[in-house]
Amino acid sequence: MSAASRDPQRSNRTSRRSRAALLTAVAAVAALTLSACGESGGTQGGSGNTNFVTGTDGIATVDKGERSPAPKLDGETLEGDKLDVSDYKGKVVVLNVWGSWCPPCRAEAPGFVKVAKDTEAQGVQFVGINTRDTSKSPALEFEKSYDVPYPSLYDPTGKLMLRFPKGALNPQAIPSTVVIDREGNIAARSLSPLSEENLRKMLKPLIAEK
């Protein structure tokens, strides 16, 4: 006779722990799935003192002295190259979380392409984070269709999104856009699709920072 059979209470406790672990994992996946391709998101970046202000345009910003460092974001691009976002320190980095299956992502793509080209000489580097595409083929076709000039990290399960610290301006929806300042700190975020006008508005003060 097994120990679990001799001790029904122990068996029940083990079963409850297993169910709790399973429910926690399901909830984490559900949270990301429900936010996928949403056109809006919450205004808080997590628990604690967030230090950011969200404007009426949905763009959240943090004053220069109160920003949190961006997490390490590295991996393989859609083209199979290695990329580490920290290599762009000294530039303003625009991180755009997108999926080829996401209509709002397609809607904002032309504006992102235009602004990326227009601001490159001003020290701005765009980097995509492609997520929820189960293979690279549709994502590569997306890039080709919109003539995307910047690289995208391939993150099909959303692991890179989970590296952002609690209380920071973390991406919580698809699409999301996070801007990192020249010192490598998280400076601004939008949880909604961005028009070309709002994207430029988001970048202008950060480009001007020295």
GUZABA-84402 format. One record per residue: x, y, z of N, C-alpha, C in turn; residue number from 1. Coordinates in steps of 0.001 Angstrom, whole numbers, plus 500000, padded with zeros to 6 digits. Each point is the difference from the previous one (the first is absolute). Layout:
- X | Y | Z | X | Y | Z | X | Y | Z | NUM
...
END
This chain:
- 500851 | 498805 | 500000 | 499149 | 501195 | 500000 | 500886 | 501243 | 500000 | 1
- 499669 | 501008 | 499159 | 500810 | 501209 | 499893 | 499749 | 500917 | 501186 | 2
- 500958 | 500975 | 500210 | 499853 | 500959 | 501090 | 498751 | 500843 | 499816 | 3
- 499713 | 500375 | 498717 | 498817 | 500818 | 499713 | 498726 | 499254 | 500339 | 4
- 499993 | 498639 | 499728 | 498806 | 499202 | 500291 | 499786 | 499900 | 501494 | 5
- 501116 | 499910 | 500769 | 499876 | 499901 | 501455 | 499595 | 501330 | 500632 | 6
- 500290 | 501094 | 499315 | 499717 | 501331 | 500564 | 499151 | 500797 | 499021 | 7
- 498652 | 499849 | 500050 | 499113 | 500720 | 499065 | 500169 | 501501 | 500058 | 8
- 500265 | 500567 | 501219 | 500165 | 501451 | 500103 | 501214 | 500467 | 499209 | 9
- 501083 | 499230 | 500052 | 501206 | 500354 | 499233 | 499703 | 499978 | 498513 | 10
- 499236 | 498993 | 499581 | 499632 | 499901 | 498588 | 499175 | 501198 | 499561 | 11
- 499069 | 500426 | 500856 | 499158 | 501146 | 499673 | 500813 | 501284 | 499920 | 12
- 500974 | 500149 | 500935 | 500841 | 501204 | 499978 | 500824 | 500066 | 498733 | 13
- 500552 | 498865 | 499585 | 500796 | 499941 | 498768 | 499154 | 500348 | 498796 | 14
- 498765 | 499468 | 499998 | 499090 | 500269 | 498886 | 499645 | 501480 | 499925 | 15
- 499763 | 500621 | 501182 | 499655 | 501425 | 500014 | 501167 | 500853 | 499511 | 16
- 501234 | 499634 | 500413 | 501175 | 500748 | 499550 | 500169 | 499897 | 498493 | 17
- 499764 | 498821 | 499450 | 500120 | 499796 | 498553 | 498981 | 500833 | 499248 | 18
- 498750 | 500017 | 500512 | 498957 | 500792 | 499355 | 500322 | 501481 | 500064 | 19
- 500527 | 500459 | 501154 | 500339 | 501419 | 500159 | 501101 | 500413 | 499037 | 20
- 501014 | 499141 | 499850 | 501098 | 500301 | 499074 | 499486 | 500082 | 498571 | 21
- 499102 | 499075 | 499655 | 499442 | 499990 | 498647 | 499173 | 501252 | 499743 | 22
- 499173 | 500395 | 500969 | 499165 | 501191 | 499838 | 500845 | 501262 | 499865 | 23
- 501111 | 500070 | 500739 | 500895 | 501155 | 499906 | 500594 | 500114 | 498609 | 24
- 500442 | 498865 | 499454 | 500592 | 499998 | 498658 | 498963 | 500389 | 498950 | 25
- 498786 | 499464 | 500139 | 498933 | 500321 | 499038 | 499657 | 501478 | 500060 | 26
- 499955 | 500558 | 501216 | 499664 | 501421 | 500156 | 501035 | 500882 | 499332 | 27
- 501279 | 499631 | 500123 | 501066 | 500802 | 499384 | 499871 | 500018 | 498493 | 28
- 499724 | 498831 | 499430 | 499823 | 499921 | 498544 | 498754 | 500757 | 499570 | 29
- 498923 | 499852 | 500774 | 498745 | 500671 | 499653 | 500148 | 501506 | 500010 | 30
- 500772 | 500524 | 500955 | 500175 | 501451 | 500088 | 500627 | 500546 | 498736 | 31
- 501005 | 499315 | 499485 | 500637 | 500458 | 498767 | 499085 | 499786 | 498803 | 32
- 499267 | 498880 | 500005 | 499121 | 499710 | 498868 | 498877 | 501016 | 499909 | 33
- 499403 | 500365 | 501152 | 498896 | 500949 | 500003 | 500441 | 501377 | 499529 | 34
- 501260 | 500352 | 500271 | 500483 | 501316 | 499593 | 500462 | 500008 | 498554 | 35
- 500115 | 498815 | 499404 | 500544 | 499925 | 498654 | 499148 | 500775 | 499012 | 36
- 500661 | 500849 | 499239 | 499370 | 500793 | 498960 | 498918 | 500908 | 500550 | 37
- 500097 | 500340 | 501279 | 499057 | 500949 | 500575 | 500365 | 501409 | 499585 | 38
- 499013 | 500865 | 499935 | 500248 | 501376 | 499598 | 500216 | 500922 | 501185 | 39
- 499914 | 499462 | 501201 | 500266 | 500837 | 501166 | 500480 | 499125 | 501127 | 40
- 500537 | 500635 | 501047 | 500487 | 499240 | 501142 | 499921 | 500855 | 501241 | 41
- 500470 | 499445 | 501101 | 499973 | 500719 | 501258 | 501018 | 501132 | 500011 | 42
- 499868 | 500873 | 500987 | 500916 | 501132 | 500097 | 501081 | 499765 | 501036 | 43
- 499955 | 498883 | 500692 | 501006 | 499720 | 501014 | 500989 | 498962 | 499495 | 44
- 501267 | 500173 | 500354 | 501037 | 499086 | 499561 | 500269 | 498891 | 500988 | 45
- 499322 | 499959 | 501110 | 500224 | 498968 | 500983 | 499771 | 500562 | 501390 | 46
- 500354 | 499208 | 500992 | 499781 | 500446 | 501376 | 501096 | 500959 | 500431 | 47
- 499727 | 500731 | 501081 | 501011 | 500899 | 500527 | 499906 | 501379 | 499385 | 48
- 501052 | 500797 | 500229 | 500043 | 501372 | 499499 | 500444 | 500004 | 498549 | 49
- 499073 | 500205 | 499100 | 500306 | 499885 | 498577 | 500692 | 501230 | 499440 | 50
- 499743 | 501170 | 500578 | 500670 | 501251 | 499593 | 499662 | 500463 | 498589 | 51
- 498986 | 499442 | 499363 | 499694 | 500459 | 498652 | 498616 | 500635 | 499918 | 52
- 499849 | 500818 | 498979 | 498751 | 500719 | 499768 | 499483 | 499633 | 498619 | 53
- 498719 | 499675 | 499907 | 499395 | 499659 | 498718 | 499152 | 501160 | 499504 | 54
- 500321 | 500485 | 498796 | 499268 | 501113 | 499421 | 498690 | 499568 | 499380 | 55
- 499229 | 500966 | 499541 | 498708 | 499711 | 499373 | 500168 | 499239 | 498689 | 56
- 501205 | 500037 | 499429 | 500266 | 499264 | 498767 | 500383 | 498547 | 500269 | 57
- 500022 | 499600 | 501279 | 500341 | 498627 | 500356 | 501485 | 499734 | 500114 | 58
- 500816 | 501024 | 499804 | 501448 | 499841 | 500093 | 500454 | 500296 | 501427 | 59
- 500647 | 499038 | 500623 | 500519 | 500158 | 501359 | 501463 | 500401 | 499939 | 60
- 500399 | 500953 | 500839 | 501379 | 500482 | 500004 | 500543 | 500058 | 501424 | 61
- 501322 | 499929 | 500100 | 500675 | 500079 | 501297 | 501049 | 501100 | 499933 | 62
- 500074 | 500829 | 501043 | 501034 | 501029 | 500052 | 501386 | 499354 | 499993 | 63
- 500961 | 500710 | 499461 | 501328 | 499438 | 499772 | 500623 | 499410 | 501259 | 64
- 499864 | 500678 | 501138 | 500643 | 499527 | 501221 | 499299 | 498855 | 500693 | 65
- 498842 | 499567 | 499488 | 499214 | 498975 | 500683 | 499825 | 498731 | 499170 | 66
- 500748 | 499860 | 498939 | 499830 | 498861 | 499091 | 500708 | 498738 | 500496 | 67
- 499419 | 498862 | 499647 | 500585 | 498705 | 500350 | 500825 | 499471 | 498830 | 68
- 501082 | 499281 | 500298 | 500793 | 499415 | 498916 | 499182 | 498980 | 499211 | 69
- 500203 | 499982 | 498705 | 499350 | 498994 | 499161 | 500611 | 498628 | 500288 | 70
- 499225 | 498937 | 499906 | 500563 | 498667 | 500220 | 500893 | 499592 | 498830 | 71
- 500732 | 498926 | 500183 | 500800 | 499468 | 498901 | 499054 | 499396 | 498969 | 72
- 500051 | 500509 | 498804 | 499149 | 499517 | 498915 | 500906 | 499541 | 498870 | 73
- 500117 | 498715 | 499862 | 500888 | 499464 | 498984 | 499429 | 498699 | 499454 | 74
- 500540 | 499585 | 498877 | 499533 | 498767 | 499390 | 500300 | 499975 | 498515 | 75
- 499180 | 499269 | 499290 | 500189 | 499826 | 498557 | 498952 | 500797 | 499239 | 76
- 500433 | 500648 | 498942 | 499060 | 500763 | 499178 | 499260 | 499067 | 499047 | 77
- 499002 | 500540 | 499340 | 499254 | 499224 | 499014 | 500908 | 499501 | 498879 | 78
- 501067 | 500754 | 499738 | 500940 | 499612 | 498942 | 501069 | 499025 | 500493 | 79
- 499963 | 499666 | 501302 | 500944 | 499035 | 500549 | 501275 | 500600 | 500551 | 80
- 500053 | 501329 | 500131 | 501187 | 500657 | 500557 | 499841 | 500173 | 501515 | 81
- 501132 | 500115 | 500696 | 499971 | 500272 | 501432 | 499842 | 501502 | 500221 | 82
- 499178 | 500368 | 500975 | 499773 | 501414 | 500286 | 499880 | 500189 | 501504 | 83
- 500701 | 501023 | 500513 | 499903 | 500391 | 501399 | 499682 | 501488 | 500018 | 84
- 498836 | 500350 | 500529 | 499552 | 501395 | 499986 | 500978 | 500909 | 500741 | 85
- 500708 | 499479 | 501000 | 500943 | 500829 | 500752 | 501145 | 500509 | 499125 | 86
- 500229 | 499374 | 498864 | 501041 | 500472 | 499075 | 499651 | 501365 | 499408 | 87
- 498731 | 500395 | 500110 | 499555 | 501292 | 499460 | 500041 | 501107 | 501048 | 88
- 500620 | 499739 | 501160 | 500078 | 501037 | 501029 | 500690 | 501229 | 499426 | 89
- 499464 | 501179 | 500304 | 500462 | 501236 | 499384 | 499030 | 500495 | 498944 | 90
- 499067 | 499100 | 499610 | 498932 | 500365 | 499074 | 498660 | 499930 | 500728 | 91
- 499009 | 500673 | 499443 | 498624 | 499818 | 500450 | 499478 | 498749 | 499294 | 92
- 499534 | 499032 | 500779 | 499552 | 498726 | 499429 | 498484 | 499888 | 500109 | 93
- 499358 | 499741 | 498872 | 498553 | 499794 | 499956 | 499731 | 498507 | 499865 | 94
- 499381 | 499407 | 501020 | 499649 | 498589 | 499983 | 498518 | 499862 | 499658 | 95
- 499710 | 499318 | 498935 | 498612 | 499803 | 499593 | 499657 | 498514 | 500023 | 96
- 499064 | 499631 | 500887 | 499548 | 498609 | 500103 | 498871 | 499794 | 498995 | 97
- 500163 | 499012 | 499118 | 499026 | 499840 | 498916 | 499859 | 498528 | 499606 | 98
- 498950 | 499739 | 499242 | 499788 | 498680 | 499412 | 499415 | 500170 | 498614 | 99
- 500357 | 499137 | 499092 | 499517 | 500121 | 498621 | 498493 | 499775 | 499907 | 100
- 499428 | 499321 | 500999 | 498583 | 499633 | 500033 | 499129 | 501124 | 500582 | 101
- 500629 | 501101 | 500432 | 499336 | 501031 | 500790 | 499604 | 501195 | 499130 | 102
- 498701 | 500249 | 499750 | 499577 | 501124 | 499163 | 500519 | 501361 | 500458 | 103
- 499961 | 500344 | 501311 | 500564 | 501298 | 500403 | 501496 | 500118 | 499697 | 104
- 500718 | 498882 | 500050 | 501423 | 500029 | 499659 | 500194 | 500350 | 498528 | 105
- 499146 | 499447 | 499162 | 500078 | 500320 | 498571 | 499641 | 501470 | 499758 | 106
- 499041 | 500501 | 500776 | 499561 | 501388 | 499824 | 501106 | 500996 | 500357 | 107
- 500787 | 499701 | 501037 | 501020 | 500958 | 500428 | 501335 | 499825 | 499267 | 108
- 500176 | 498894 | 499285 | 501289 | 499683 | 499368 | 500503 | 501085 | 499042 | 109
- 499169 | 500535 | 499088 | 500528 | 501017 | 499071 | 500561 | 501225 | 500714 | 110
- 499343 | 500441 | 501069 | 500487 | 501147 | 500755 | 501317 | 499700 | 500687 | 111
- 500138 | 498795 | 500550 | 501247 | 499613 | 500655 | 501153 | 499966 | 498997 | 112
- 499744 | 499464 | 498834 | 501037 | 499929 | 498962 | 500461 | 501404 | 499616 | 113
- 499043 | 500907 | 499823 | 500337 | 501370 | 499585 | 500784 | 500726 | 501085 | 114
- 499546 | 499897 | 501252 | 500680 | 500692 | 501094 | 501382 | 499393 | 500245 | 115
- 500128 | 498693 | 499864 | 501307 | 499353 | 500185 | 501018 | 500541 | 499003 | 116
- 499570 | 500164 | 498767 | 500902 | 500523 | 498973 | 500316 | 501477 | 500234 | 117
- 498991 | 500757 | 500429 | 500172 | 501442 | 500189 | 500887 | 500341 | 501200 | 118
- 500012 | 499138 | 501022 | 500709 | 500327 | 501243 | 501336 | 499273 | 500157 | 119
- 500342 | 499164 | 499057 | 501250 | 499229 | 500117 | 501209 | 500918 | 500177 | 120
- 500032 | 501085 | 499242 | 501137 | 500933 | 500075 | 500026 | 500772 | 501316 | 121
- 498902 | 499961 | 500752 | 499933 | 500692 | 501291 | 500347 | 499072 | 501165 | 122
- 500500 | 498820 | 499682 | 500409 | 499072 | 501050 | 498874 | 499169 | 500565 | 123
- 499022 | 499670 | 499172 | 498885 | 499158 | 500436 | 500108 | 498639 | 499311 | 124
- 499888 | 498948 | 500775 | 500042 | 498636 | 499478 | 498700 | 499283 | 500333 | 125
- 499314 | 499517 | 498995 | 498786 | 499209 | 500205 | 500371 | 498510 | 500069 | 126
- 499331 | 499282 | 500899 | 500151 | 498550 | 500111 | 498618 | 499401 | 500228 | 127
- 499619 | 499057 | 499198 | 498730 | 499314 | 500201 | 500177 | 498796 | 500921 | 128
- 498925 | 499626 | 500673 | 499940 | 498730 | 500724 | 498796 | 499254 | 499445 | 129
- 500268 | 499042 | 499150 | 498920 | 499247 | 499377 | 499561 | 498876 | 500933 | 130
- 498703 | 499930 | 500285 | 499512 | 498994 | 500941 | 498703 | 499364 | 499516 | 131
- 499758 | 498793 | 500490 | 498803 | 499205 | 499695 | 499950 | 499499 | 498551 | 132
- 501033 | 500244 | 499218 | 500093 | 499354 | 498682 | 500684 | 498662 | 500199 | 133
- 499315 | 498915 | 499691 | 500535 | 498666 | 500280 | 501108 | 499586 | 499042 | 134
- 500164 | 500732 | 498922 | 501143 | 499796 | 499108 | 500435 | 501360 | 499479 | 135
- 501211 | 500063 | 499469 | 500534 | 501277 | 499545 | 499417 | 500439 | 498656 | 136
- 499477 | 499078 | 499230 | 499585 | 500310 | 498629 | 499006 | 501149 | 499902 | 137
- 498880 | 499978 | 500750 | 499051 | 501121 | 499884 | 500583 | 501316 | 500493 | 138
- 500881 | 499939 | 501007 | 500627 | 501219 | 500511 | 500956 | 500598 | 498969 | 139
- 500758 | 499144 | 499329 | 500910 | 500472 | 498952 | 499218 | 500588 | 498827 | 140
- 498845 | 499413 | 499709 | 499154 | 500529 | 498932 | 499447 | 501372 | 500386 | 141
- 499654 | 500160 | 501267 | 499547 | 501288 | 500535 | 501083 | 501048 | 499781 | 142
- 501235 | 499700 | 500390 | 501104 | 500938 | 499837 | 500208 | 500373 | 498535 | 143
- 499890 | 499004 | 499130 | 500179 | 500243 | 498575 | 498883 | 500882 | 499453 | 144
- 498771 | 499738 | 500438 | 498842 | 500750 | 499498 | 500082 | 501480 | 500327 | 145
- 500526 | 500316 | 501200 | 500048 | 501394 | 500443 | 501398 | 500616 | 499853 | 146
- 500923 | 499229 | 499424 | 501368 | 500486 | 499790 | 500607 | 500479 | 501320 | 147
- 499891 | 499170 | 501030 | 500494 | 500348 | 501332 | 501531 | 500040 | 499977 | 148
- 500613 | 501146 | 500356 | 501450 | 500131 | 499870 | 500787 | 499580 | 501246 | 149
- 499313 | 499677 | 501080 | 500676 | 499690 | 501258 | 499771 | 498540 | 500401 | 150
- 500866 | 499456 | 500869 | 499891 | 498586 | 500377 | 498907 | 499753 | 501031 | 151
- 499560 | 498754 | 500064 | 499055 | 499580 | 501034 | 500503 | 498728 | 500662 | 152
- 500020 | 500018 | 501331 | 500275 | 498787 | 500754 | 498813 | 499056 | 499860 | 153
- 500290 | 498711 | 499848 | 498933 | 499001 | 499882 | 499718 | 499435 | 501389 | 154
- 498793 | 500258 | 500498 | 499624 | 499646 | 501371 | 498603 | 499379 | 500003 | 155
- 499851 | 498805 | 499437 | 498659 | 499435 | 499789 | 499199 | 499771 | 501264 | 156
- 500650 | 499774 | 501141 | 499260 | 499714 | 501233 | 499916 | 501191 | 500947 | 157
- 500544 | 501144 | 499606 | 499881 | 501202 | 500820 | 500938 | 500060 | 501196 | 158
- 501083 | 499251 | 499977 | 500923 | 499979 | 501137 | 500681 | 501351 | 500223 | 159
- 500304 | 500707 | 498916 | 500680 | 501291 | 500152 | 499113 | 501019 | 500705 | 160
- 498703 | 499942 | 499747 | 499069 | 500925 | 500655 | 500002 | 499810 | 501510 | 161
- 500237 | 498763 | 500441 | 499967 | 499690 | 501420 | 501278 | 500390 | 500725 | 162
- 501022 | 500446 | 499257 | 501251 | 500426 | 500637 | 499910 | 501407 | 500592 | 163
- 498990 | 500749 | 499603 | 499874 | 501369 | 500508 | 499651 | 499976 | 501479 | 164
- 500648 | 500835 | 500813 | 499762 | 499982 | 501446 | 498622 | 500534 | 500368 | 165
- 499472 | 499495 | 501096 | 498738 | 500516 | 500530 | 500186 | 501458 | 500408 | 166
- 498981 | 500795 | 499729 | 500071 | 501408 | 500333 | 500611 | 500845 | 498913 | 167
- 500520 | 499346 | 498951 | 500558 | 500726 | 498858 | 498926 | 500109 | 498920 | 168
- 500336 | 500688 | 498931 | 499064 | 500103 | 498880 | 500147 | 498755 | 499135 | 169
- 499408 | 498921 | 500442 | 500129 | 498732 | 499284 | 498930 | 499849 | 498929 | 170
- 500329 | 499351 | 498882 | 498992 | 499759 | 498965 | 498974 | 498995 | 500501 | 171
- 498714 | 500300 | 499811 | 498935 | 499138 | 500517 | 498983 | 499628 | 498928 | 172
- 500217 | 500398 | 498793 | 499041 | 499726 | 498933 | 500755 | 499867 | 498690 | 173
- 499301 | 499560 | 498995 | 500561 | 499905 | 498654 | 499059 | 500764 | 499064 | 174
- 500458 | 501113 | 499428 | 501345 | 500559 | 500089 | 500228 | 500812 | 501271 | 175
- 501251 | 500081 | 500402 | 500480 | 500931 | 501022 | 501266 | 500646 | 499461 | 176
- 500270 | 501213 | 500433 | 501237 | 500675 | 499619 | 500655 | 500570 | 501250 | 177
- 501264 | 499673 | 500198 | 500784 | 500483 | 501133 | 501220 | 500733 | 499445 | 178
- 500287 | 501167 | 500559 | 501160 | 500770 | 499555 | 501044 | 500026 | 501116 | 179
- 501226 | 499669 | 499644 | 501130 | 499994 | 500925 | 500886 | 501200 | 499677 | 180
- 500380 | 500735 | 501038 | 500806 | 501203 | 499764 | 501459 | 499652 | 499698 | 181
- 500806 | 501016 | 499770 | 501391 | 499780 | 499585 | 500855 | 499348 | 501092 | 182
- 499525 | 500059 | 501235 | 500731 | 499405 | 501111 | 499547 | 498566 | 500299 | 183
- 499058 | 499512 | 499220 | 499541 | 498629 | 500191 | 498862 | 499849 | 500981 | 184
- 499271 | 501100 | 500276 | 498883 | 499962 | 500942 | 498661 | 500109 | 499274 | 185
- 498968 | 499413 | 500604 | 498666 | 500006 | 499403 | 499366 | 501369 | 500207 | 186
- 499666 | 500673 | 498904 | 499563 | 501397 | 500075 | 498538 | 500213 | 499645 | 187
- 499433 | 499163 | 499140 | 498617 | 500218 | 499546 | 499400 | 498696 | 499514 | 188
- 498658 | 499967 | 499978 | 499308 | 498788 | 499551 | 498621 | 500345 | 499463 | 189
- 499581 | 499254 | 499007 | 498619 | 500034 | 499528 | 499494 | 498567 | 499922 | 190
- 498792 | 499769 | 500521 | 499385 | 498676 | 499924 | 498958 | 499932 | 498895 | 191
- 499962 | 501028 | 499163 | 499053 | 500060 | 498887 | 500763 | 500171 | 498696 | 192
- 499369 | 499692 | 498868 | 500639 | 500283 | 498710 | 500295 | 501489 | 499897 | 193
- 501142 | 500338 | 499459 | 500418 | 501397 | 499911 | 499864 | 500524 | 498576 | 194
- 499397 | 501162 | 499876 | 500008 | 500709 | 498722 | 501397 | 500556 | 499787 | 195
- 500309 | 500366 | 498759 | 501291 | 500615 | 499719 | 500178 | 501265 | 500837 | 196
- 498936 | 500784 | 500120 | 500062 | 501250 | 500766 | 500347 | 499745 | 501462 | 197
- 499330 | 499026 | 500627 | 500257 | 499728 | 501413 | 501364 | 499354 | 500218 | 198
- 500449 | 499220 | 499049 | 501335 | 499417 | 500110 | 501059 | 501095 | 499985 | 199
- 499847 | 500960 | 499108 | 500949 | 501121 | 499949 | 499940 | 500816 | 501297 | 200
- 498780 | 500199 | 500505 | 499813 | 500734 | 501254 | 500691 | 499278 | 501161 | 201
- 499934 | 498681 | 499992 | 500614 | 499177 | 501037 | 501526 | 500119 | 499977 | 202
- 500555 | 500090 | 498803 | 501450 | 500004 | 499826 | 500648 | 501371 | 500145 | 203
- 499268 | 501041 | 499651 | 500610 | 501345 | 499907 | 500759 | 500417 | 501258 | 204
- 499415 | 499910 | 501209 | 500757 | 500439 | 501183 | 501201 | 499125 | 500315 | 205
- 499928 | 498734 | 499640 | 501116 | 499097 | 500285 | 501156 | 500213 | 499033 | 206
- 499680 | 500350 | 498768 | 501049 | 500334 | 499027 | 500734 | 501258 | 500462 | 207
- 499248 | 500923 | 500610 | 500589 | 501286 | 500421 | 500870 | 499865 | 501254 | 208
- 499820 | 498921 | 500763 | 500786 | 499808 | 501217 | 501483 | 499806 | 499681 | 209
- 500841 | 500542 | 500828 | 501454 | 499836 | 499837 | 500586 | 499324 | 501235 | 210
END
